[in-house]
Amino acid sequence: MLDTMAEGRLIVGMLRGTTNEMMTYDLNPEESRERTDEGMELILRAWKEPQPFGWQGRHFHYRTVSVWPRPLQQPLPPMYALGTSSEASDFAARNHIGLGVSFGPFDVMGKVTGYYKEECARYGWQPEPHQIIYRANILIAETDEKAQQALAQYPREAVFPLKAGVGAALLELDQRTVAGEGRRPAHVNRVLPINFCGGPDEIVAQLKQCREQIGAGVVDLSFQTPGSEHPDQLMEALELFGKNVLPHIRDI
């Protein structure tokens, strides 16, 4: 329905989520991967299947599935599996959809997307740059010095800290990545890192490095303005990015 109302502009990202979210709904976190895969397979089939069908899986049971209206974009809207595990890459490659990674260092995320490309080749296709998304935080200022001063005000601890034992258990379950155990710690109830920081020229250089190492054709940026909740500061950051960064990255 959204794709129809938006005249074919819907983009879909499907993710497993984090262990603390599974616990909120009293689900077994160790089943989250297979539950997510089955749910995504059900969605993909529901959008592509022209006739009603039944679904009797391990986690989802429907006597009749029939989606109407069907997505305006055929056979599917642009879709991404989101995650850094080998399972997320395998699912994306097997179903010929994109992959989204987030918040990790460029070199670590590059190993994840490299594995994804290898899996795509194994299934007989190669993803386009726009089929790899990197989601990140950005802190941009007029100069590198001002950006570093703002970074010093960026919060270091979560607002609602978990008990030590609970946090440790969640981290142990959530830290698996293609790059190996412990290379990219999970951000369970933690403040997410700043991935891009500096003046316009430094941001351009960092974006080029991101493209080279991760291969991302799409960067999903969350603009941070620590130390001030005034909306003008956010608008100034957006304007600075639009005027002094965008013109220099369109061709990378």
N, C-alpha and C positions, 0 to 999 in steps of 0.2 A: 504494500500500500504506500509506504514511504517513497519507494522508487517511482511509482506512478505519479504521486503528487509532486515529486521533485523533478518530473520530466526526465527521468533517467540519469540523475546525478548522484545517486546513492553509492557510497563506498562502505564496505562492511569489513570490520575487524572482529575476529572471534578469538577469545583467549581463555585459558584455563583458570586464571585467577590465582590467588595466593591461599596458603593453608588456613590462615585466620578467617578468610571468607568462607571456606568450606565448613569450618567449625561453627560459624554463626548459624548455618542451616542444618547442623547436626549430621553432617555427611562425613564419611571416612576419607581423610585427605589422601590416603594411599590409593584410593580408587579414582582420584580426580582426573588423571590422565585418560583412562579408558572411558570414564563418564563423558569427558569433554569430546573425545574423538567420536563416540557414538552420537552425541548430540549434534556435532557439526556434520557428520555424515547424513543424519536425518534431515537437517536443514538443507543441505545441498540437494538431496534427492527431492525434497518437497518443492524446491524452487524449479527443478528441471523436469520433474515427472508430469506429463500432461494428463494422466488419468489418476483417479483416487487409488491409494494403495494402503496396505496394512503394514504395521511395524511392530514386531515383537522382539525387542532386543533385551539385553541384560538390565539396562537402567531405564529404558523408555518403552512404553507399551501403548499403542494406539490401534484400534480396530480399523479406523479409516482416517487417512490423512489426505486432505485436499485443500490446496492453497489457491485462493482467488481474491483479488486479481493476481496473476503471476507478475514477476518483476518485469518492468518495461525493457530493461537491458537483457538481451538474450545472448548466450544461454544463461549467463549470470552477471550480476553487478561485479565490479572490481572487488576482489575478496583477498583477505590476508589472514593467515594463522599467526597468532602473536605469541612469541615465547623464544627462549634460548635453549631449550632442551632438544636432544636429538629427535624425540618423538614429534615435537612441533614441526621441525624441519622435514621429517619424513612425511608427515601428514600433508604439509603444503606441497611438497614435491609430487607426491602420489596423486593429488587432486588438481594439479596444475594451477595452483593459486599462489599469491604472494606471501612474503614472510615479513613480519614486523618484529624488531628488537628494540630494546629501550635501556637507557640510562647507564649502560656499562661502558668501560673504556673502549676506545676505537679498536685496539688490537684484539681485545677479547671478543668483541662483537664481530670483528672481521673473521675470526675463526668459525663463528656460528654461521654467518652468511656464506662462507666458503664451503662449509659442509652442506648447506642447503643447495648450493649450485652443483655440487658433486652429485647429490641425490637427484636433482632435476635431470642431470645428464643421464643418470642411470635409468630414469623413466622416459628418456627420449626427447627432452626439450630443454631450453635454456630460458631463464627468466629475463625480462627486460629490467633496466635500472629502476623504472617506476614501480616494479613489483617488490622492491625491497625498501622498507620504511625504517627509519631510525627516529625514535622518540626521545626527546632530550630537554633539559632545562638550559636556558640561556640568560646570561647577565651581560648586557651591553651598555657601555657608557661612552662619553665623548673621547676618553683616553683610556689607555691600559691602567694607568694609575688610579683613576676614578673608579674603574671597574673593580680593581683589587680592594679599594676602600669599601665599596659596597659589599664585596664578597665577605669581608671581615664581619659584616653585620648579619650574614646569612645564618639562620638557626642551625644548631648542631645536634639538637636532641628533639625527639618526638614530644608532642604536647601531652599525649597520654601514654606514658611508658608502660610496657608490660612487665609483669614479674619476671625475674631473671630466668627462672626455670622454664616458663612458658615461652619466652622469647627465644631461648636457646633451642628448644624443641622444634619450633616453627622454622627457625633458620636451618636446622639440619635437614628438614624435609624439602626446603625450597631452594637449596643452593646448587642443585645439579644443573650443569650447562654442558654444551658440546665441548667447550674449551677445557673442561676438567673440573674436578671438585675444588671448590674454594677459590677459583680464579675470579669469580664475580659473586661476592656475597649477596644474598638476597636482602631486599630492603623491607624486612618485616617490621612494620610500625616505626620505621626510621625516616629521617628527613632525606629526601632524594637528592643526589649530588647535582652540582652545577657542571654541565658538560662543555658548555661554550662560555668563555669569559674573556672580556677585553674590549678594546676600542674597535671601530669598524674594520680596520686593516687586519687586526689579529683575528677577528671573527671570520673574515673571509679566508684567511690562511687555515683556520681550524676546520671550516666547512670543506675546503679542498682536501684536507687530510682525511676527514670523515668519508668523503667520496672515494678516495683512493683505497682506504683500508677496509671500509665496510661495503662499499659498492652501492650505497643507498642513493636512489634517485629521488626520494621524498624524505624530507626532514620535518618532523612534527615538533614544533618548538613551543615550549611554555615559558613565557617571558617573566622573569623574576625581578622584583624591585624591592629588595630588603631594606628595612629601616624606614619605610614610608608606605602608608596605605592610601596616599593621595592618588586619585586616578590620573592626574596630569603627568605624574612620573612614568606611569605605564605607557601613556600615549606618546610621551617624548621618546621612550625606548623603541616603540613601534615605528615612529617616524624616522628615527635615526637608522634603524635597520632597513626601512624601505628606501631611503634616499642614498645611503652610503654602503649598503651591503648587497641588496638584491641586484643592482645593475652589474655587479662584478661576479655573480655566481650563476647567472642564467645559462652560461655555456659550459659549465663543468659537469 
